[in-house]
Amino acid sequence: MKQIKFNSDLSLRKKKAKKILKKIVPFFLIIGILTSFAVFLTTLSGSSSVVSYIISGTSLRSTDNRVNILLLGIAGGVHQGASLTDTIVIASYHLKENELKLISIPRDLWLPELKAKANAVYQLGVSENNGLGLAKTIMGNVAGIPIHYSLRVDFRGFVQAIDAIERIDVLVDKTFDDYNYPIEGAENDLCGYEEKEMDFSEEEAKKLNIETGKRKVFIKDSFLATDSAQEDKGIKYFSCRYEQIHFDKGLVHMNGAIALKYVRSRHGTNGEGSDFARSRRQQKVLEAVRNKILSFKTLTDPQKISDLLNSLGKSIDTDISIKDGIEFFKLSKKLESSQSFVLDDSPKSDLPDGRKSVLVRPNASDYGGAYVLVSQDDDFSIVQKYVRKILSGEITEYEATSAARSR
């Protein structure tokens, strides 16, 4: 009888494992070909999609043999700005060449039409129940290519997914510190300041680079902080909201919280404070997660797969259906190479009209004191030409990064 019970339990476990594996299959490809925090998440939406045509044996929507996916990473939670996108990446997969191009769009990119930064697009769309739809349209217009699919993940899901697979191993290229890493939950800490409404004359307002009239400010010991929302001022005035983080060069065994700090750090020393450096770190974590999840040990452990599904829960928003997710999984096994690019103000080669960079940093006073990056053409034509050169292979990852390093 005991033997019969053992066989029965084993059969049930096998059935459970097969059921979980069937549900998780679409999840694997996104891990394999996408980037940043969006890497974990397709199976949970179950949303439908319309197949427009079939190319290269796949039913995925595509244009010129390319499937383009918009990846967004948000902080999540209930605090102010929880839906602002910290990470914006377009992943473009070539169906015939089986290569992937990852193009990072800076969150501080100024969008004249919306009079807002790129990081606000998803949040604006959410207010109209169209977060992904608006983001796909706007980012597609910026890059000059159609966006076929989209995926948004919050950092909670990122951390829990890595913990569910029992950490990842990441090779850190060089030692660095970040003295201004935001502390979760301390976003609105006043650090001893008192909020007060004051009336500013034209002369006072000009000195502080603010509008005249009444407005709320923060005061401590007669010292005035005019705006806590802007990151540069927040770091200067509200230091209690930030902590120092440190990474040593070499192989680091990271849990979810450490991996999140590694990919989110924006003010690292030793050359790790640039958008490109941050993008490379995200790519490293992507590869580490992909390797861990697609490992035999993980794939044959129903409990780990179940934990992944449970941890991701409400952490995603996507228009990728189960059916399309399976097609992505098939592509992941064919992937032969990937390259990562960043649209920023660093020196670039082969730009039209003698331009030296795709984006430029304007005078902050022209944008209310905010740090922004703008395209040298309001219609983003220079950005679109650069993206086309990336996708055609005219610009390689090495050429793009070496130009940036020469600065």
C-alpha positions as CSV (number, residue, x, y, z in Angstrom):
1,M,0.0,0.0,0.0
2,K,2.8,2.4,0.8
3,Q,4.3,1.8,-2.7
4,I,1.0,2.5,-4.3
5,K,0.7,5.7,-2.3
6,F,4.2,6.7,-3.3
7,N,3.5,6.2,-7.0
8,S,0.2,8.1,-6.7
9,D,1.9,11.0,-5.0
10,L,4.7,11.0,-7.7
11,S,2.0,11.0,-10.4
12,L,0.3,14.0,-8.8
13,R,3.6,15.8,-8.5
14,K,4.4,15.1,-12.2
15,K,1.0,16.4,-13.3
16,K,1.4,19.5,-11.1
17,A,4.9,20.1,-12.6
18,K,3.6,19.7,-16.2
19,K,0.7,22.1,-15.4
20,I,3.1,24.7,-14.0
21,L,5.6,24.3,-16.8
22,K,2.8,24.8,-19.4
23,K,1.9,28.1,-17.7
24,I,5.5,29.3,-17.4
25,V,6.7,28.5,-20.9
26,P,5.9,32.0,-22.4
27,F,7.9,33.4,-19.5
28,F,11.1,31.9,-20.6
29,L,11.6,33.8,-23.9
30,I,11.1,37.2,-22.4
31,I,13.8,36.3,-19.9
32,G,15.9,35.3,-22.9
33,I,15.6,38.2,-25.2
34,L,14.5,41.2,-23.3
35,T,16.2,43.5,-20.8
36,S,16.2,45.2,-17.5
37,F,13.3,44.6,-15.2
38,A,10.9,43.6,-17.8
39,V,12.5,40.2,-18.2
40,F,10.4,38.1,-16.0
41,L,6.8,38.4,-16.9
42,T,4.7,37.5,-19.9
43,T,2.7,34.5,-18.9
44,L,0.5,36.2,-16.3
45,S,-1.5,38.6,-18.5
46,G,-3.4,36.1,-20.7
47,S,-4.4,39.1,-22.8
48,S,-5.3,38.5,-26.4
49,S,-3.4,39.7,-29.5
50,V,-4.3,39.9,-33.2
51,V,-1.9,38.1,-35.6
52,S,-1.3,40.4,-38.5
53,Y,0.8,38.0,-40.7
54,I,3.2,35.1,-40.5
55,I,6.9,35.5,-41.2
56,S,9.8,33.1,-40.8
57,G,7.6,30.4,-39.3
58,T,6.3,32.6,-36.4
59,S,2.9,34.2,-35.9
60,L,4.4,37.2,-34.1
61,R,3.6,40.6,-35.4
62,S,6.7,42.1,-37.2
63,T,7.9,44.7,-39.7
64,D,10.8,44.1,-42.0
65,N,11.5,40.8,-40.3
66,R,11.8,42.6,-36.9
67,V,9.7,42.1,-33.8
68,N,9.9,45.3,-31.6
69,I,9.1,45.1,-27.9
70,L,8.9,48.1,-25.5
71,L,10.2,47.3,-22.0
72,L,9.4,49.5,-19.1
73,G,10.6,49.3,-15.5
74,I,8.7,51.3,-12.7
75,A,9.2,51.6,-9.0
76,G,5.7,50.5,-8.2
77,G,4.1,50.9,-4.8
78,V,1.7,53.7,-3.6
79,H,4.1,56.6,-3.3
80,Q,4.0,59.7,-5.5
81,G,5.5,58.9,-8.9
82,A,5.2,55.1,-8.5
83,S,4.3,54.7,-12.2
84,L,7.1,56.9,-13.6
85,T,9.3,54.7,-15.7
86,D,12.9,54.3,-14.5
87,T,13.8,52.1,-17.4
88,I,12.7,52.4,-21.0
89,V,14.2,49.9,-23.5
90,I,13.2,48.9,-27.1
91,A,14.2,45.3,-27.8
92,S,14.3,44.6,-31.5
93,Y,14.6,40.9,-32.6
94,H,15.5,40.0,-36.2
95,L,13.6,36.9,-37.2
96,K,16.0,35.8,-39.9
97,E,19.3,36.7,-38.4
98,N,18.3,35.7,-34.9
99,E,20.0,38.8,-33.4
100,L,18.7,41.2,-30.8
101,K,19.3,45.0,-30.6
102,L,18.6,46.7,-27.2
103,I,18.1,50.4,-27.4
104,S,17.8,52.4,-24.2
105,I,15.8,55.6,-24.2
106,P,16.7,58.0,-21.3
107,R,13.9,58.7,-18.9
108,D,14.9,62.4,-18.9
109,L,14.2,62.7,-22.7
110,W,12.0,65.8,-23.2
111,L,8.9,65.3,-25.4
112,P,7.8,68.7,-26.8
113,E,4.4,67.4,-27.8
114,L,3.5,66.3,-24.3
115,K,5.6,68.9,-22.5
116,A,6.9,66.2,-20.3
117,K,9.8,63.8,-19.8
118,A,9.8,60.3,-21.3
119,N,9.5,58.8,-17.9
120,A,6.0,60.3,-17.5
121,V,4.4,58.8,-20.6
122,Y,3.3,55.5,-19.1
123,Q,1.8,57.2,-16.1
124,L,0.0,59.7,-18.3
125,G,-1.5,56.7,-20.2
126,V,-2.5,54.9,-17.0
127,S,-4.6,57.9,-16.0
128,E,-6.6,57.2,-19.2
129,N,-6.5,53.4,-18.9
130,N,-4.0,53.2,-21.7
131,G,-0.5,53.1,-20.2
132,L,1.1,50.6,-22.6
133,G,-0.8,51.9,-25.6
134,L,0.4,55.5,-25.2
135,A,3.9,54.4,-24.3
136,K,4.1,52.2,-27.5
137,T,2.9,55.1,-29.7
138,I,5.1,57.8,-28.2
139,M,8.3,55.7,-28.0
140,G,7.7,54.3,-31.4
141,N,7.4,57.8,-32.8
142,V,10.7,58.8,-31.0
143,A,12.6,55.8,-32.5
144,G,10.8,55.9,-35.8
145,I,9.8,52.2,-35.7
146,P,6.6,50.4,-35.0
147,I,6.3,48.8,-31.5
148,H,4.5,45.5,-31.7
149,Y,4.5,44.4,-28.1
150,S,5.0,45.9,-24.7
151,L,5.9,44.8,-21.2
152,R,6.0,46.7,-17.9
153,V,7.4,45.3,-14.6
154,D,7.8,47.0,-11.2
155,F,10.8,46.6,-9.0
156,R,9.0,44.5,-6.5
157,G,8.6,41.7,-9.1
158,F,12.2,42.1,-10.1
159,V,13.4,41.5,-6.5
160,Q,11.0,38.6,-5.7
161,A,11.8,36.8,-9.0
162,I,15.5,36.8,-8.3
163,D,14.9,35.6,-4.7
164,A,12.6,32.9,-6.1
165,I,15.5,31.4,-8.2
166,E,17.9,31.7,-5.2
167,R,20.1,34.5,-6.3
168,I,22.2,35.2,-9.4
169,D,25.9,35.5,-10.1
170,V,27.0,38.7,-11.8
171,L,30.5,39.6,-12.9
172,V,31.0,43.3,-11.8
173,D,33.5,44.9,-14.1
174,K,34.9,47.5,-11.7
175,T,34.6,48.6,-8.1
176,F,32.3,51.6,-7.6
177,D,30.3,53.5,-5.0
178,D,27.0,55.4,-5.2
179,Y,26.6,57.9,-2.4
180,N,23.1,59.0,-3.5
181,Y,21.1,55.8,-3.9
182,P,17.4,56.5,-2.9
183,I,16.1,54.7,0.2
184,E,12.8,52.9,-0.4
185,G,10.1,54.4,1.8
186,A,12.0,57.6,2.5
187,E,10.9,59.4,-0.7
188,N,8.9,62.0,1.3
189,D,11.1,62.3,4.4
190,L,11.5,66.0,5.2
191,C,14.9,65.4,6.9
192,G,14.1,68.0,9.5
193,Y,12.7,70.6,7.1
194,E,9.3,72.3,7.8
195,E,6.9,72.9,4.9
196,K,5.7,76.5,4.8
197,E,3.9,78.7,2.3
198,M,5.8,81.9,1.4
199,D,5.2,84.9,-1.0
200,F,8.2,85.5,-3.3
201,S,8.9,88.9,-4.9
202,E,10.2,89.0,-8.5
203,E,13.7,89.6,-7.3
204,E,13.6,86.7,-4.8
205,A,12.1,84.4,-7.4
206,K,14.7,85.2,-9.9
207,K,17.5,84.3,-7.5
208,L,15.9,81.0,-6.7
209,N,14.9,80.2,-10.3
210,I,11.2,79.9,-9.3
211,E,7.9,81.6,-10.2
212,T,6.8,84.7,-8.3
213,G,4.0,84.7,-5.8
214,K,2.9,82.3,-3.1
215,R,4.2,78.7,-3.1
216,K,5.1,76.0,-0.6
217,V,8.8,75.6,0.3
218,F,10.8,73.7,2.9
219,I,12.7,75.5,5.6
220,K,15.3,74.4,8.2
221,D,17.4,76.8,10.3
222,S,16.5,79.6,7.9
223,F,17.8,77.5,5.0
224,L,15.4,77.3,2.1
225,A,14.8,74.2,-0.1
226,T,12.6,75.3,-3.0
227,D,11.8,71.9,-4.6
228,S,12.2,68.4,-3.2
229,A,10.8,66.7,-6.3
230,Q,13.8,67.4,-8.5
231,E,16.5,64.8,-8.0
232,D,19.5,67.1,-8.0
233,K,17.9,69.4,-5.3
234,G,16.6,66.4,-3.4
235,I,20.1,65.0,-3.0
236,K,21.4,68.4,-2.0
237,Y,18.7,69.3,0.5
238,F,17.2,65.9,1.6
239,S,20.2,63.7,2.1
240,C,18.3,61.5,4.6
241,R,16.5,60.1,1.6
242,Y,19.6,58.5,0.2
243,E,22.2,55.9,1.2
244,Q,25.7,54.9,0.0
245,I,26.0,51.6,-1.8
246,H,29.2,49.8,-2.8
247,F,30.2,47.1,-5.3
248,D,33.5,45.3,-5.5
249,K,35.0,44.2,-8.8
250,G,34.6,40.4,-9.4
251,L,31.9,37.8,-9.3
252,V,29.0,38.8,-6.9
253,H,26.3,36.4,-5.7
254,M,23.3,38.8,-5.7
255,N,19.9,38.4,-4.1
256,G,17.0,40.5,-5.4
257,A,17.6,43.6,-3.3
258,I,21.3,43.8,-4.2
259,A,20.6,43.2,-7.9
260,L,18.1,45.9,-7.9
261,K,20.6,48.4,-6.5
262,Y,23.1,47.3,-9.0
263,V,20.9,48.0,-12.0
264,R,19.2,51.1,-10.6
265,S,22.3,53.0,-9.5
266,R,22.6,56.3,-11.3
267,H,25.4,58.2,-9.5
268,G,28.2,55.6,-9.4
269,T,31.9,56.5,-9.2
270,N,34.6,55.2,-11.4
271,G,32.7,55.8,-14.6
272,E,29.5,54.0,-13.5
273,G,27.3,57.1,-13.4
274,S,26.5,57.3,-17.1
275,D,23.3,56.0,-18.8
276,F,25.5,53.7,-20.8
277,A,27.1,52.1,-17.8
278,R,23.7,51.6,-16.2
279,S,22.4,50.0,-19.4
280,R,25.4,47.6,-19.4
281,R,24.7,46.6,-15.8
282,Q,21.1,45.9,-16.6
283,Q,22.3,43.7,-19.5
284,K,24.6,41.8,-17.2
285,V,21.7,41.1,-14.8
286,L,19.5,40.1,-17.7
287,E,22.0,37.5,-18.8
288,A,22.5,36.2,-15.3
289,V,18.7,35.8,-14.7
290,R,18.3,34.2,-18.1
291,N,21.0,31.7,-17.4
292,K,19.7,30.9,-14.0
293,I,16.0,30.4,-15.0
294,L,16.9,28.4,-18.1
295,S,19.2,26.1,-16.1
296,F,18.3,22.5,-15.7
297,K,18.1,22.9,-12.0
298,T,15.4,25.6,-12.2
299,L,13.5,24.0,-15.0
300,T,13.1,20.7,-13.2
301,D,12.1,22.3,-9.9
302,P,8.3,22.8,-9.9
303,Q,8.4,24.6,-6.6
304,K,10.8,27.2,-7.9
305,I,8.7,27.7,-11.0
306,S,5.6,28.0,-8.8
307,D,7.4,30.6,-6.5
308,L,8.3,32.6,-9.6
309,L,4.7,32.7,-10.7
310,N,3.5,33.7,-7.3
311,S,6.1,36.4,-6.8
312,L,5.4,38.1,-10.1
313,G,1.6,38.3,-9.4
314,K,0.5,41.8,-10.0
315,S,4.0,43.1,-10.9
316,I,3.4,43.2,-14.6
317,D,1.4,44.9,-17.3
318,T,1.7,43.4,-20.8
319,D,-0.1,42.9,-24.1
320,I,1.8,39.7,-24.9
321,S,-0.6,36.8,-25.0
322,I,0.1,33.2,-23.9
323,K,0.2,32.2,-27.5
324,D,2.7,34.9,-28.5
325,G,4.7,34.1,-25.4
326,I,5.2,30.6,-26.6
327,E,6.5,32.0,-29.9
328,F,8.9,34.2,-28.1
329,F,10.2,31.1,-26.2
330,K,10.9,29.4,-29.5
331,L,12.9,32.4,-30.7
332,S,14.9,32.5,-27.5
333,K,16.4,29.1,-28.3
334,K,17.5,30.5,-31.7
335,L,19.1,33.8,-30.4
336,E,22.7,34.0,-31.6
337,S,23.8,37.5,-30.5
338,S,22.7,40.7,-28.8
339,Q,23.9,44.3,-28.7
340,S,23.1,47.1,-26.4
341,F,22.9,50.8,-27.3
342,V,22.0,54.0,-25.4
343,L,20.4,57.2,-26.8
344,D,22.1,60.0,-24.9
345,D,24.3,63.1,-25.2
346,S,27.6,61.2,-25.4
347,P,29.7,61.5,-28.6
348,K,28.5,59.4,-31.5
349,S,30.0,58.7,-34.9
350,D,28.3,58.7,-38.3
351,L,25.6,61.1,-37.4
352,P,23.9,63.2,-40.1
353,D,24.6,66.9,-40.8
354,G,27.8,66.8,-38.8
355,R,26.1,66.3,-35.5
356,K,28.3,65.0,-32.6
357,S,25.6,63.5,-30.4
358,V,22.1,62.2,-30.7
359,L,20.8,64.2,-27.8
360,V,21.9,67.4,-26.1
361,R,21.6,68.8,-22.6
362,P,19.9,72.3,-22.7
363,N,20.0,75.0,-20.1
364,A,18.0,73.8,-17.2
365,S,16.5,77.2,-16.7
366,D,14.7,76.9,-20.0
367,Y,12.8,73.9,-18.5
368,G,11.9,75.2,-15.1
369,G,15.2,74.1,-13.6
370,A,14.7,70.5,-14.5
371,Y,17.4,68.2,-15.9
372,V,16.3,67.1,-19.4
373,L,17.8,65.8,-22.6
374,V,16.4,67.0,-25.9
375,S,16.7,65.9,-29.5
376,Q,18.5,68.3,-31.8
377,D,15.4,68.1,-34.0
378,D,11.9,68.5,-32.5
379,D,10.6,65.7,-34.8
380,F,13.3,63.3,-33.5
381,S,14.6,62.8,-37.1
382,I,18.2,62.6,-35.9
383,V,17.2,60.0,-33.4
384,Q,15.3,58.0,-36.0
385,K,18.2,58.0,-38.4
386,Y,20.6,56.8,-35.7
387,V,18.2,54.0,-34.8
388,R,17.9,52.9,-38.4
389,K,21.7,52.7,-38.6
390,I,21.7,50.6,-35.5
391,L,19.1,48.2,-36.8
392,S,20.7,48.0,-40.2
393,G,24.1,47.1,-38.7
394,E,25.8,50.2,-39.9
395,I,26.6,51.1,-36.2
396,T,27.9,48.3,-33.9
397,E,27.9,48.2,-30.2
398,Y,31.7,48.6,-30.1
399,E,31.6,51.7,-32.3
400,A,28.9,53.3,-30.2
401,T,30.6,52.7,-26.9
402,S,34.1,53.6,-28.1
403,A,32.7,57.0,-29.2
404,A,31.1,57.5,-25.8
405,R,34.4,56.6,-24.0
406,S,36.4,59.1,-26.1
407,R,34.7,62.0,-24.4
